[in-house]
């Protein structure tokens, strides 16, 4: 016999414990920060490609290296999956959309009082 309770009354949708809420808050903040790092990496790559900034500058090189090391582990598998479009790299946009999807899942299903 099916459960007569509504979806919000079932145990999976009960309000999260305070420690779980804190953990979910940290996850959401980290995801937001990662989106900004992806945007910064894309903008820096454009600035280097159009010779706006000098890639041989020590500061620019260290920032670029940091952004590459932090974003490339997640961007490389996406680049392997999507076809080559010449000089256009859509992998950061796909990863940002995936992160937004994960945030929505956390917000609406796991932690419903956020949104």
Secondary structure, 3 states (H helix, E strand, C coil): CCCCCCHHHCHHHCCCCHHHHHHHHHHHHHHHHHHHHHHHHHHHHHHHHCCCCCCCCHHHHHHHHHHHHHHHHHHHHHHHHCCCECCECCHHHHHHHHHHHHHHHHHHHHCCCCC
